[in-house]
Amino acid sequence: MNSKFLALISAVFLLGNQGYSQKNDSFNIKKQLDYCADQASKTLKVIPNDGTSPRTVLNGSNEWKFVNYKDWTSGFWPGELWYLYEATKDKKWEKEADKFTRFLTPLSVSKAADHDLGFQVFNSFGNGYRLTKNKEYKEIILKTADTLATLFNPKVGTIQSWPHNKMGGHNTIIDNMMNLELLFWASKNGGSKNLYDIAVRHAETTMNNHFRPDYTSYHVLIYDFETGKKIKGRTAQGYSDDSMWARGQAWAIYGFTMVYRETKDPKFLDFAHKLARVYLDKLTTEDLVPYWDFNAPDIPNAPRDASAAAIVSSALLELSSYTKDKTLKNEYLTKSKKMIVSLSDNYQSRDVNSAFLLHATGHKPAGSEIDCSINYADYYYLEALLRLQKLK
């Protein structure tokens, strides 16, 4: 979590919203953080000593599926451990976080395989550096930012997401917005200033092309490699090319909120509000945890996606700190808290497995990771809890 954001959101809270503070007292955040620590302690006992980390517990199982450092989700587990260190100040978590973070070191000196380097390295080394100021971590972050930048196509204006999958042109997925934070950070901490320009150009190009007129997001945008012209929007993990995939919209809300934090350009803030508005307006579930796709044909029997709720809850807490509209601020805070409470009360996996949450959905069209526990749901849930705690 960005230190400037934490200072700002604390100041915003102190200025008002006393009613929210009083309501917040009824929700025991420390209890939820203790729960996460207990679950993570159980997971530590079953991880093989082979450089892998836990990714998923499939529906019907209580055993983790482990992945190596090349997997796109490899940064979430060490990121969780850093957040637990931040929450508890227990050196146990710092030691474990350092161990699992260092497994990802080869990513900084390997050719970029895809856009996920931000998820992998900034969630691990980035959180580690924020909390420890370890110079070795900083060097790895800077090297990785340069590696990620090699995927930038100046003719298009975005970082290519999947170089191995041409898809009829230069492909960029909405998830890629999350990886821009690595570039912003590097540009401000010793890296090339060009990294900042790449991140801004990617965000601008995405803002102009990646969304339908109602501000719902495509999952994938295909561009012409040479002309940069937009060819079409499509999906990979959503229900259809024209549907609102829940996690995709969540990445967009979080990503553009972060871009505003890093640039202070009001056009990005305005856009983040529009993305949040359509998500909240279309959210029909009473507990504010969405179906995996807002247009899934089998609603209300469609799987939920707790990961989308976790991402949005964290993003709304930050977005609330950037608006002077008291009504909107209160809506963001109230709904974010309701999402976090709902996840805590109804989606925890305490009696099923050692993850934090149940009912996340990964790639339903591929029949992969449906209604299960996934490490990125846990990561953003823990982040949301910490952000909410700092509000208090």
C-alpha positions as a Python dict, from the first residue, in 0.01 Angstrom:
ca = {
    (1, 'M'): (0, 0, 0),
    (2, 'N'): (129, 346, -94),
    (3, 'S'): (238, 554, 208),
    (4, 'K'): (104, 876, 57),
    (5, 'F'): (-235, 712, 15),
    (6, 'L'): (-239, 594, 377),
    (7, 'A'): (-160, 943, 505),
    (8, 'L'): (-426, 1097, 283),
    (9, 'I'): (-699, 851, 367),
    (10, 'S'): (-629, 894, 739),
    (11, 'A'): (-657, 1272, 703),
    (12, 'V'): (-980, 1242, 509),
    (13, 'F'): (-1131, 1023, 774),
    (14, 'L'): (-1034, 1258, 1054),
    (15, 'L'): (-1210, 1542, 878),
    (16, 'G'): (-1549, 1380, 901),
    (17, 'N'): (-1768, 1080, 869),
    (18, 'Q'): (-1803, 1020, 1241),
    (19, 'G'): (-2106, 800, 1183),
    (20, 'Y'): (-1896, 562, 981),
    (21, 'S'): (-1641, 547, 1261),
    (22, 'Q'): (-1902, 447, 1517),
    (23, 'K'): (-2050, 181, 1294),
    (24, 'N'): (-1703, 55, 1222),
    (25, 'D'): (-1647, -18, 1590),
    (26, 'S'): (-1896, -305, 1571),
    (27, 'F'): (-1675, -489, 1323),
    (28, 'N'): (-1368, -640, 1488),
    (29, 'I'): (-1091, -592, 1232),
    (30, 'K'): (-823, -734, 1459),
    (31, 'K'): (-1024, -1054, 1491),
    (32, 'Q'): (-1024, -1091, 1112),
    (33, 'L'): (-651, -1018, 1091),
    (34, 'D'): (-587, -1280, 1361),
    (35, 'Y'): (-795, -1524, 1159),
    (36, 'C'): (-582, -1457, 851),
    (37, 'A'): (-265, -1510, 1054),
    (38, 'D'): (-397, -1839, 1191),
    (39, 'Q'): (-492, -1960, 843),
    (40, 'A'): (-157, -1858, 696),
    (41, 'S'): (22, -2041, 979),
    (42, 'K'): (-164, -2358, 882),
    (43, 'T'): (-70, -2309, 517),
    (44, 'L'): (299, -2265, 603),
    (45, 'K'): (302, -2613, 754),
    (46, 'V'): (201, -2782, 427),
    (47, 'I'): (407, -2593, 167),
    (48, 'P'): (677, -2811, 8),
    (49, 'N'): (1032, -2687, 51),
    (50, 'D'): (1089, -2662, -323),
    (51, 'G'): (1046, -2295, -408),
    (52, 'T'): (673, -2317, -475),
    (53, 'S'): (387, -2123, -319),
    (54, 'P'): (15, -2186, -268),
    (55, 'R'): (-226, -2072, -540),
    (56, 'T'): (-561, -2252, -520),
    (57, 'V'): (-771, -2491, -316),
    (58, 'L'): (-1021, -2639, -558),
    (59, 'N'): (-1387, -2684, -472),
    (60, 'G'): (-1432, -3015, -293),
    (61, 'S'): (-1070, -3031, -178),
    (62, 'N'): (-887, -2905, 128),
    (63, 'E'): (-539, -2923, -23),
    (64, 'W'): (-347, -2641, -187),
    (65, 'K'): (-229, -2647, -545),
    (66, 'F'): (126, -2511, -551),
    (67, 'V'): (296, -2316, -829),
    (68, 'N'): (649, -2200, -905),
    (69, 'Y'): (778, -1846, -944),
    (70, 'K'): (679, -1826, -1312),
    (71, 'D'): (308, -1853, -1237),
    (72, 'W'): (126, -1520, -1265),
    (73, 'T'): (-8, -1554, -911),
    (74, 'S'): (331, -1623, -749),
    (75, 'G'): (354, -1278, -587),
    (76, 'F'): (31, -1293, -393),
    (77, 'W'): (140, -1539, -123),
    (78, 'P'): (458, -1349, -28),
    (79, 'G'): (249, -1031, -47),
    (80, 'E'): (8, -1178, 206),
    (81, 'L'): (299, -1260, 435),
    (82, 'W'): (427, -902, 413),
    (83, 'Y'): (81, -773, 499),
    (84, 'L'): (70, -1005, 801),
    (85, 'Y'): (408, -869, 909),
    (86, 'E'): (269, -518, 872),
    (87, 'A'): (-40, -611, 1073),
    (88, 'T'): (134, -794, 1356),
    (89, 'K'): (497, -670, 1360),
    (90, 'D'): (583, -1035, 1429),
    (91, 'K'): (929, -1116, 1290),
    (92, 'K'): (803, -1463, 1201),
    (93, 'W'): (610, -1313, 913),
    (94, 'E'): (903, -1101, 797),
    (95, 'K'): (1122, -1412, 783),
    (96, 'E'): (867, -1614, 587),
    (97, 'A'): (785, -1321, 357),
    (98, 'D'): (1152, -1276, 275),
    (99, 'K'): (1192, -1647, 199),
    (100, 'F'): (901, -1667, -44),
    (101, 'T'): (977, -1329, -196),
    (102, 'R'): (1331, -1430, -288),
    (103, 'F'): (1200, -1729, -484),
    (104, 'L'): (1082, -1474, -742),
    (105, 'T'): (1426, -1317, -798),
    (106, 'P'): (1482, -1482, -1142),
    (107, 'L'): (1192, -1278, -1283),
    (108, 'S'): (1408, -965, -1265),
    (109, 'V'): (1671, -1104, -1501),
    (110, 'S'): (1455, -1311, -1737),
    (111, 'K'): (1293, -1204, -2062),
    (112, 'A'): (940, -1077, -2005),
    (113, 'A'): (696, -1362, -2067),
    (114, 'D'): (386, -1150, -2005),
    (115, 'H'): (255, -841, -1826),
    (116, 'D'): (213, -1000, -1483),
    (117, 'L'): (551, -887, -1348),
    (118, 'G'): (378, -622, -1139),
    (119, 'F'): (156, -876, -968),
    (120, 'Q'): (456, -1102, -918),
    (121, 'V'): (731, -863, -811),
    (122, 'F'): (564, -549, -675),
    (123, 'N'): (330, -743, -445),
    (124, 'S'): (629, -933, -306),
    (125, 'F'): (947, -725, -331),
    (126, 'G'): (747, -402, -343),
    (127, 'N'): (569, -463, -13),
    (128, 'G'): (893, -596, 129),
    (129, 'Y'): (1085, -281, 38),
    (130, 'R'): (807, -58, 169),
    (131, 'L'): (829, -228, 509),
    (132, 'T'): (1203, -297, 538),
    (133, 'K'): (1386, -64, 294),
    (134, 'N'): (1604, -361, 196),
    (135, 'K'): (1827, -232, -86),
    (136, 'E'): (1841, -574, -251),
    (137, 'Y'): (1465, -563, -294),
    (138, 'K'): (1485, -220, -453),
    (139, 'E'): (1739, -335, -712),
    (140, 'I'): (1515, -625, -811),
    (141, 'I'): (1210, -401, -843),
    (142, 'L'): (1398, -159, -1068),
    (143, 'K'): (1532, -437, -1289),
    (144, 'T'): (1187, -588, -1321),
    (145, 'A'): (1032, -256, -1419),
    (146, 'D'): (1280, -231, -1706),
    (147, 'T'): (1189, -585, -1808),
    (148, 'L'): (817, -508, -1807),
    (149, 'A'): (878, -199, -2019),
    (150, 'T'): (1018, -415, -2300),
    (151, 'L'): (660, -523, -2374),
    (152, 'F'): (552, -166, -2450),
    (153, 'N'): (455, -104, -2812),
    (154, 'P'): (483, 271, -2885),
    (155, 'K'): (277, 235, -3203),
    (156, 'V'): (-14, 105, -2998),
    (157, 'G'): (49, 285, -2672),
    (158, 'T'): (12, -13, -2441),
    (159, 'I'): (212, -294, -2288),
    (160, 'Q'): (135, -623, -2459),
    (161, 'S'): (-17, -867, -2213),
    (162, 'W'): (39, -1204, -2377),
    (163, 'P'): (328, -1201, -2627),
    (164, 'H'): (291, -1577, -2668),
    (165, 'N'): (-73, -1544, -2778),
    (166, 'K'): (-102, -1313, -3078),
    (167, 'M'): (-485, -1326, -3091),
    (168, 'G'): (-483, -1153, -3428),
    (169, 'G'): (-286, -851, -3310),
    (170, 'H'): (-128, -672, -3014),
    (171, 'N'): (-333, -780, -2712),
    (172, 'T'): (-383, -589, -2389),
    (173, 'I'): (-600, -711, -2103),
    (174, 'I'): (-763, -494, -1839),
    (175, 'D'): (-565, -675, -1567),
    (176, 'N'): (-257, -497, -1701),
    (177, 'M'): (-369, -173, -1535),
    (178, 'M'): (-261, -325, -1204),
    (179, 'N'): (97, -371, -1323),
    (180, 'L'): (148, -2, -1398),
    (181, 'E'): (213, 65, -1030),
    (182, 'L'): (550, -110, -1068),
    (183, 'L'): (647, 135, -1344),
    (184, 'F'): (528, 442, -1154),
    (185, 'W'): (719, 339, -845),
    (186, 'A'): (1038, 263, -1035),
    (187, 'S'): (1027, 596, -1220),
    (188, 'K'): (1015, 779, -885),
    (189, 'N'): (1276, 567, -707),
    (190, 'G'): (1581, 567, -929),
    (191, 'G'): (1447, 417, -1250),
    (192, 'S'): (1408, 582, -1588),
    (193, 'K'): (1157, 866, -1614),
    (194, 'N'): (1045, 696, -1935),
    (195, 'L'): (877, 432, -1720),
    (196, 'Y'): (636, 698, -1594),
    (197, 'D'): (557, 804, -1949),
    (198, 'I'): (492, 443, -2053),
    (199, 'A'): (253, 392, -1761),
    (200, 'V'): (60, 711, -1837),
    (201, 'R'): (39, 632, -2209),
    (202, 'H'): (-86, 281, -2133),
    (203, 'A'): (-354, 421, -1900),
    (204, 'E'): (-463, 684, -2152),
    (205, 'T'): (-481, 436, -2438),
    (206, 'T'): (-675, 192, -2222),
    (207, 'M'): (-914, 463, -2108),
    (208, 'N'): (-985, 561, -2468),
    (209, 'N'): (-1031, 213, -2613),
    (210, 'H'): (-1097, -55, -2353),
    (211, 'F'): (-1448, 41, -2246),
    (212, 'R'): (-1797, 36, -2387),
    (213, 'P'): (-2008, 355, -2390),
    (214, 'D'): (-2155, 259, -2049),
    (215, 'Y'): (-1804, 230, -1896),
    (216, 'T'): (-1808, -147, -1864),
    (217, 'S'): (-1476, -305, -1951),
    (218, 'Y'): (-1378, -551, -2218),
    (219, 'H'): (-1139, -814, -2091),
    (220, 'V'): (-909, -804, -2394),
    (221, 'L'): (-845, -532, -2653),
    (222, 'I'): (-682, -626, -2983),
    (223, 'Y'): (-482, -360, -3167),
    (224, 'D'): (-304, -361, -3502),
    (225, 'F'): (69, -411, -3435),
    (226, 'E'): (180, -154, -3694),
    (227, 'T'): (-89, 114, -3702),
    (228, 'G'): (-199, 96, -3338),
    (229, 'K'): (-560, 99, -3454),
    (230, 'K'): (-816, -68, -3231),
    (231, 'I'): (-941, -387, -3396),
    (232, 'K'): (-1189, -527, -3145),
    (233, 'G'): (-1274, -593, -2785),
    (234, 'R'): (-1324, -949, -2671),
    (235, 'T'): (-1314, -1173, -2365),
    (236, 'A'): (-1103, -1461, -2246),
    (237, 'Q'): (-1231, -1518, -1894),
    (238, 'G'): (-1570, -1345, -1907),
    (239, 'Y'): (-1901, -1489, -2027),
    (240, 'S'): (-1898, -1316, -2367),
    (241, 'D'): (-1728, -1037, -2559),
    (242, 'D'): (-2009, -802, -2456),
    (243, 'S'): (-2052, -904, -2092),
    (244, 'M'): (-1918, -734, -1779),
    (245, 'W'): (-1672, -978, -1628),
    (246, 'A'): (-1671, -898, -1257),
    (247, 'R'): (-1300, -921, -1187),
    (248, 'G'): (-1216, -728, -1501),
    (249, 'Q'): (-1426, -432, -1388),
    (250, 'A'): (-1264, -466, -1045),
    (251, 'W'): (-914, -445, -1195),
    (252, 'A'): (-1024, -134, -1385),
    (253, 'I'): (-1161, 45, -1076),
    (254, 'Y'): (-853, -34, -871),
    (255, 'G'): (-613, 40, -1157),
    (256, 'F'): (-744, 383, -1251),
    (257, 'T'): (-771, 482, -885),
    (258, 'M'): (-403, 395, -848),
    (259, 'V'): (-311, 586, -1166),
    (260, 'Y'): (-479, 897, -1024),
    (261, 'R'): (-281, 855, -702),
    (262, 'E'): (44, 841, -899),
    (263, 'T'): (-32, 1118, -1151),
    (264, 'K'): (-286, 1345, -979),
    (265, 'D'): (-440, 1392, -1324),
    (266, 'P'): (-814, 1456, -1266),
    (267, 'K'): (-916, 1275, -1585),
    (268, 'F'): (-810, 947, -1425),
    (269, 'L'): (-1002, 1022, -1106),
    (270, 'D'): (-1314, 1108, -1303),
    (271, 'F'): (-1280, 786, -1497),
    (272, 'A'): (-1232, 577, -1182),
    (273, 'H'): (-1557, 723, -1044),
    (274, 'K'): (-1742, 629, -1365),
    (275, 'L'): (-1607, 273, -1350),
    (276, 'A'): (-1709, 240, -986),
    (277, 'R'): (-2052, 386, -1057),
    (278, 'V'): (-2145, 128, -1321),
    (279, 'Y'): (-2014, -156, -1101),
    (280, 'L'): (-2215, -45, -799),
    (281, 'D'): (-2527, 30, -1003),
    (282, 'K'): (-2524, -313, -1167),
    (283, 'L'): (-2441, -499, -844),
    (284, 'T'): (-2763, -677, -746),
    (285, 'T'): (-2648, -923, -481),
    (286, 'E'): (-2763, -836, -132),
    (287, 'D'): (-2425, -918, 19),
    (288, 'L'): (-2238, -712, -247),
    (289, 'V'): (-2030, -1008, -361),
    (290, 'P'): (-2086, -1032, -737),
    (291, 'Y'): (-2154, -1322, -965),
    (292, 'W'): (-1844, -1407, -1166),
    (293, 'D'): (-1991, -1220, -1464),
    (294, 'F'): (-2268, -961, -1434),
    (295, 'N'): (-2428, -1103, -1750),
    (296, 'A'): (-2396, -1473, -1670),
    (297, 'P'): (-2706, -1648, -1811),
    (298, 'D'): (-2762, -1869, -1506),
    (299, 'I'): (-2795, -1595, -1244),
    (300, 'P'): (-2894, -1641, -958),
    (301, 'N'): (-2735, -1987, -974),
    (302, 'A'): (-2407, -1864, -1124),
    (303, 'P'): (-2087, -1888, -916),
    (304, 'R'): (-1984, -1585, -715),
    (305, 'D'): (-1641, -1424, -728),
    (306, 'A'): (-1514, -1326, -386),
    (307, 'S'): (-1191, -1204, -545),
    (308, 'A'): (-1376, -928, -732),
    (309, 'A'): (-1544, -816, -409),
    (310, 'A'): (-1210, -809, -227),
    (311, 'I'): (-1044, -603, -501),
    (312, 'V'): (-1331, -355, -523),
    (313, 'S'): (-1361, -318, -146),
    (314, 'S'): (-996, -220, -122),
    (315, 'A'): (-1018, 11, -424),
    (316, 'L'): (-1327, 192, -293),
    (317, 'L'): (-1155, 270, 36),
    (318, 'E'): (-881, 449, -156),
    (319, 'L'): (-1118, 610, -405),
    (320, 'S'): (-1326, 750, -118),
    (321, 'S'): (-1024, 948, -2),
    (322, 'Y'): (-1002, 1135, -331),
    (323, 'T'): (-1355, 1277, -347),
    (324, 'K'): (-1491, 1586, -176),
    (325, 'D'): (-1849, 1481, -241),
    (326, 'K'): (-1959, 1373, 106),
    (327, 'T'): (-2251, 1166, -23),
    (328, 'L'): (-2033, 976, -265),
    (329, 'K'): (-1758, 934, -8),
    (330, 'N'): (-2004, 788, 238),
    (331, 'E'): (-2144, 552, -26),
    (332, 'Y'): (-1798, 420, -110),
    (333, 'L'): (-1706, 375, 256),
    (334, 'T'): (-2036, 216, 352),
    (335, 'K'): (-2045, -28, 61),
    (336, 'S'): (-1678, -113, 94),
    (337, 'K'): (-1724, -192, 461),
    (338, 'K'): (-2031, -402, 380),
    (339, 'M'): (-1827, -599, 126),
    (340, 'I'): (-1552, -662, 380),
    (341, 'V'): (-1798, -761, 653),
    (342, 'S'): (-1982, -987, 410),
    (343, 'L'): (-1660, -1160, 308),
    (344, 'S'): (-1568, -1199, 674),
    (345, 'D'): (-1905, -1330, 788),
    (346, 'N'): (-2005, -1553, 498),
    (347, 'Y'): (-1705, -1632, 278),
    (348, 'Q'): (-1425, -1727, 516),
    (349, 'S'): (-1285, -2076, 469),
    (350, 'R'): (-1201, -2146, 831),
    (351, 'D'): (-1375, -2487, 851),
    (352, 'V'): (-1295, -2596, 496),
    (353, 'N'): (-929, -2523, 420),
    (354, 'S'): (-643, -2294, 525),
    (355, 'A'): (-706, -2017, 271),
    (356, 'F'): (-878, -1699, 386),
    (357, 'L'): (-1182, -1702, 157),
    (358, 'L'): (-1410, -1937, -34),
    (359, 'H'): (-1618, -1879, -348),
    (360, 'A'): (-1372, -1714, -584),
    (361, 'T'): (-1387, -1792, -956),
    (362, 'G'): (-1081, -1790, -1178),
    (363, 'H'): (-1145, -1888, -1541),
    (364, 'K'): (-1495, -2023, -1575),
    (365, 'P'): (-1504, -2052, -1956),
    (366, 'A'): (-1203, -2284, -1932),
    (367, 'G'): (-1360, -2478, -1644),
    (368, 'S'): (-1070, -2370, -1423),
    (369, 'E'): (-1081, -2267, -1056),
    (370, 'I'): (-1458, -2232, -1023),
    (371, 'D'): (-1606, -2155, -681),
    (372, 'C'): (-1282, -2217, -495),
    (373, 'S'): (-1015, -2049, -282),
    (374, 'I'): (-757, -1843, -474),
    (375, 'N'): (-457, -1655, -339),
    (376, 'Y'): (-538, -1320, -502),
    (377, 'A'): (-879, -1314, -334),
    (378, 'D'): (-697, -1362, -3),
    (379, 'Y'): (-438, -1093, -85),
    (380, 'Y'): (-687, -816, -159),
    (381, 'Y'): (-911, -919, 130),
    (382, 'L'): (-617, -879, 366),
    (383, 'E'): (-522, -549, 202),
    (384, 'A'): (-879, -424, 244),
    (385, 'L'): (-876, -517, 613),
    (386, 'L'): (-553, -324, 665),
    (387, 'R'): (-686, -21, 480),
    (388, 'L'): (-1005, -30, 684),
    (389, 'Q'): (-802, -60, 1005),
    (390, 'K'): (-606, 252, 912),
    (391, 'L'): (-934, 440, 872),
    (392, 'K'): (-1001, 374, 1240),
}
